[in-house]
Amino acid sequence: MSEERQFIPLKIAVLTVSDTRTEETDKSGLKLKTLLEEAGHRLADKVIVPDDIYRIREVVSKWILITHKPQPFSGGDKASAEYAKQQRATVQS
């Protein structure tokens, strides 16, 4: 028995790590952007950073904070589930 799954478009971020690339010369970042949009997804962000662990962490940390809000501790599981549902809806829109 085959079940079709509903397509859910994602917001996807692209990070290019390079000391030499610019928006004009970042062919791989542009290719990824094109492919994800052609597949029906949306570009959440596209950033080029130098090969520096602190700059990379800075960008990725911001992305994590945007997508993973802290869960409320009061209100029990029902409130946490509702909060998570709202956050997923926000990220997907």
MIDOSE-1310 file (N, C-alpha, C; in nm, 2 decimals, decimal comma, always signed):
residues 93
msee	+0,08/-0,12/+0,00/+0,00/+0,00/+0,00/+0,09/+0,12/+0,00; +0,07/+0,21/-0,09/+0,15/+0,33/-0,11/+0,07/+0,45/-0,05; +0,14/+0,52/+0,04/+0,08/+0,65/+0,09/+0,16/+0,77/+0,04; +0,09/+0,86/-0,01/+0,15/+0,98/-0,06/+0,17/+1,08/+0,06
rqfi	+0,28/+1,14/+0,06/+0,31/+1,24/+0,17/+0,28/+1,38/+0,11; +0,23/+1,46/+0,20/+0,21/+1,60/+0,16/+0,35/+1,67/+0,16; +0,37/+1,74/+0,05/+0,50/+1,82/+0,04/+0,49/+1,94/+0,14; +0,59/+1,95/+0,22/+0,60/+2,07/+0,31/+0,72/+2,15/+0,28
plki	+0,71/+2,27/+0,22/+0,82/+2,34/+0,18/+0,90/+2,39/+0,31; +1,03/+2,39/+0,30/+1,11/+2,43/+0,42/+1,18/+2,56/+0,39; +1,21/+2,63/+0,49/+1,30/+2,74/+0,48/+1,44/+2,69/+0,51; +1,53/+2,71/+0,41/+1,66/+2,65/+0,42/+1,77/+2,77/+0,41
avlt	+1,87/+2,76/+0,49/+1,97/+2,86/+0,49/+2,10/+2,80/+0,43; +2,17/+2,88/+0,35/+2,29/+2,84/+0,29/+2,41/+2,92/+0,34; +2,51/+2,85/+0,39/+2,63/+2,91/+0,45/+2,75/+2,87/+0,36; +2,81/+2,97/+0,30/+2,94/+2,95/+0,23/+3,05/+2,99/+0,31
vsdt	+3,15/+2,90/+0,33/+3,27/+2,94/+0,41/+3,38/+2,95/+0,31; +3,43/+3,08/+0,30/+3,54/+3,11/+0,21/+3,61/+3,24/+0,24; +3,73/+3,24/+0,22/+3,81/+3,37/+0,24/+3,81/+3,45/+0,11; +3,77/+3,39/+0,00/+3,78/+3,46/-0,13/+3,65/+3,48/-0,21
rtee	+3,54/+3,41/-0,17/+3,42/+3,42/-0,24/+3,34/+3,55/-0,20; +3,27/+3,60/-0,30/+3,18/+3,71/-0,28/+3,04/+3,67/-0,34; +2,94/+3,75/-0,32/+2,81/+3,72/-0,38/+2,82/+3,69/-0,53; +2,90/+3,76/-0,60/+2,92/+3,75/-0,74/+2,99/+3,62/-0,78
tdks	+3,08/+3,57/-0,70/+3,17/+3,46/-0,73/+3,13/+3,33/-0,66; +3,03/+3,33/-0,58/+2,99/+3,22/-0,50/+2,90/+3,13/-0,58; +2,96/+3,05/-0,67/+2,88/+2,96/-0,76/+2,81/+2,85/-0,69; +2,87/+2,79/-0,59/+2,81/+2,68/-0,52/+2,69/+2,73/-0,43
glkl	+2,70/+2,84/-0,37/+2,59/+2,90/-0,29/+2,47/+2,93/-0,38; +2,50/+2,99/-0,50/+2,40/+3,02/-0,59/+2,33/+2,90/-0,65; +2,41/+2,79/-0,67/+2,35/+2,67/-0,72/+2,26/+2,60/-0,62; +2,30/+2,60/-0,49/+2,22/+2,55/-0,38/+2,09/+2,63/-0,37
ktll	+2,10/+2,76/-0,38/+1,98/+2,85/-0,37/+1,89/+2,81/-0,49; +1,94/+2,80/-0,61/+1,86/+2,77/-0,72/+1,79/+2,63/-0,71; +1,86/+2,53/-0,67/+1,81/+2,40/-0,65/+1,70/+2,39/-0,54; +1,72/+2,45/-0,43/+1,62/+2,44/-0,32/+1,50/+2,52/-0,36
eeag	+1,51/+2,63/-0,44/+1,39/+2,70/-0,48/+1,32/+2,62/-0,59; +1,39/+2,56/-0,68/+1,33/+2,48/-0,78/+1,25/+2,36/-0,72; +1,30/+2,31/-0,61/+1,24/+2,20/-0,54/+1,12/+2,24/-0,46; +1,09/+2,37/-0,46/+0,97/+2,42/-0,39/+1,00/+2,47/-0,25
hrla	+1,13/+2,48/-0,21/+1,16/+2,53/-0,07/+1,19/+2,68/-0,08; +1,21/+2,74/+0,03/+1,24/+2,89/+0,03/+1,37/+2,91/+0,10; +1,44/+3,01/+0,05/+1,57/+3,05/+0,11/+1,55/+3,13/+0,23; +1,59/+3,08/+0,35/+1,58/+3,15/+0,47/+1,68/+3,26/+0,49
dkvi	+1,80/+3,22/+0,44/+1,92/+3,31/+0,46/+2,03/+3,26/+0,37; +2,12/+3,35/+0,33/+2,24/+3,31/+0,25/+2,35/+3,40/+0,30; +2,45/+3,33/+0,35/+2,56/+3,41/+0,41/+2,69/+3,35/+0,36; +2,79/+3,44/+0,34/+2,93/+3,41/+0,31/+3,01/+3,46/+0,43
vpdd	+3,09/+3,37/+0,49/+3,18/+3,41/+0,60/+3,32/+3,36/+0,57; +3,42/+3,43/+0,62/+3,55/+3,38/+0,61/+3,57/+3,25/+0,69; +3,68/+3,18/+0,65/+3,71/+3,05/+0,72/+3,76/+3,08/+0,86; +3,67/+3,12/+0,95/+3,70/+3,16/+1,09/+3,60/+3,10/+1,18
iyri	+3,64/+3,01/+1,27/+3,54/+2,94/+1,35/+3,45/+3,03/+1,43; +3,49/+3,14/+1,47/+3,41/+3,23/+1,55/+3,30/+3,30/+1,46; +3,33/+3,33/+1,34/+3,23/+3,39/+1,25/+3,13/+3,28/+1,21; +3,18/+3,16/+1,18/+3,09/+3,05/+1,15/+2,99/+3,02/+1,26
revv	+3,05/+3,02/+1,38/+2,96/+2,99/+1,50/+2,86/+3,11/+1,52; +2,90/+3,23/+1,49/+2,81/+3,34/+1,51/+2,69/+3,33/+1,42; +2,71/+3,29/+1,29/+2,60/+3,28/+1,20/+2,51/+3,16/+1,23; +2,58/+3,05/+1,26/+2,50/+2,93/+1,29/+2,42/+2,94/+1,42
skwi	+2,48/+3,01/+1,52/+2,41/+3,03/+1,65/+2,29/+3,12/+1,63; +2,30/+3,22/+1,54/+2,18/+3,30/+1,51/+2,07/+3,22/+1,45; +2,11/+3,13/+1,35/+2,01/+3,05/+1,29/+1,94/+2,96/+1,39; +2,02/+2,90/+1,48/+1,96/+2,81/+1,58/+1,87/+2,89/+1,67
lith	+1,90/+3,01/+1,71/+1,81/+3,09/+1,80/+1,68/+3,12/+1,73; +1,69/+3,14/+1,60/+1,57/+3,17/+1,52/+1,48/+3,05/+1,51; +1,53/+2,93/+1,49/+1,45/+2,82/+1,47/+1,41/+2,74/+1,59; +1,49/+2,75/+1,70/+1,47/+2,67/+1,82/+1,44/+2,77/+1,94
kpqp	+1,32/+2,82/+1,95/+1,29/+2,90/+2,06/+1,28/+2,81/+2,19; +1,31/+2,87/+2,30/+1,30/+2,79/+2,43/+1,15/+2,75/+2,45; +1,13/+2,63/+2,50/+1,00/+2,58/+2,53/+0,95/+2,63/+2,67; +0,83/+2,67/+2,68/+0,78/+2,71/+2,81/+0,77/+2,60/+2,91
fsgg	+0,80/+2,62/+3,04/+0,80/+2,51/+3,14/+0,67/+2,51/+3,21; +0,59/+2,61/+3,21/+0,46/+2,61/+3,28/+0,35/+2,57/+3,18; +0,24/+2,51/+3,23/+0,13/+2,47/+3,15/+0,13/+2,33/+3,11; +0,23/+2,25/+3,14/+0,23/+2,11/+3,11/+0,26/+2,08/+2,96
dkas	+0,24/+1,95/+2,93/+0,27/+1,91/+2,80/+0,18/+1,97/+2,69; +0,05/+1,99/+2,72/-0,04/+2,05/+2,63/+0,01/+2,19/+2,58; +0,05/+2,27/+2,68/+0,10/+2,41/+2,64/+0,23/+2,40/+2,56; +0,32/+2,31/+2,60/+0,44/+2,29/+2,52/+0,42/+2,24/+2,38
aeya	+0,32/+2,15/+2,37/+0,29/+2,10/+2,23/+0,23/+2,21/+2,15; +0,14/+2,29/+2,21/+0,08/+2,41/+2,13/+0,19/+2,51/+2,09; +0,28/+2,54/+2,18/+0,39/+2,63/+2,15/+0,47/+2,58/+2,04; +0,51/+2,45/+2,04/+0,59/+2,39/+1,94/+0,52/+2,40/+1,80
kqqr	+0,39/+2,37/+1,81/+0,31/+2,38/+1,68/+0,31/+2,52/+1,62; +0,29/+2,62/+1,71/+0,30/+2,76/+1,66/+0,43/+2,79/+1,61; +0,54/+2,75/+1,67/+0,67/+2,78/+1,62/+0,70/+2,71/+1,49; +0,65/+2,59/+1,47/+0,67/+2,52/+1,34/+0,60/+2,60/+1,23
atvq	+0,48/+2,65/+1,26/+0,40/+2,72/+1,16/+0,47/+2,85/+1,13; +0,53/+2,92/+1,23/+0,61/+3,04/+1,20/+0,73/+3,01/+1,11; +0,80/+2,91/+1,14/+0,92/+2,88/+1,06/+0,89/+2,84/+0,92; +0,77/+2,76/+0,90/+0,73/+2,72/+0,77/+0,67/+2,83/+0,68
s	+0,63/+2,94/+0,74/+0,56/+3,04/+0,66/+0,66/+3,14/+0,61
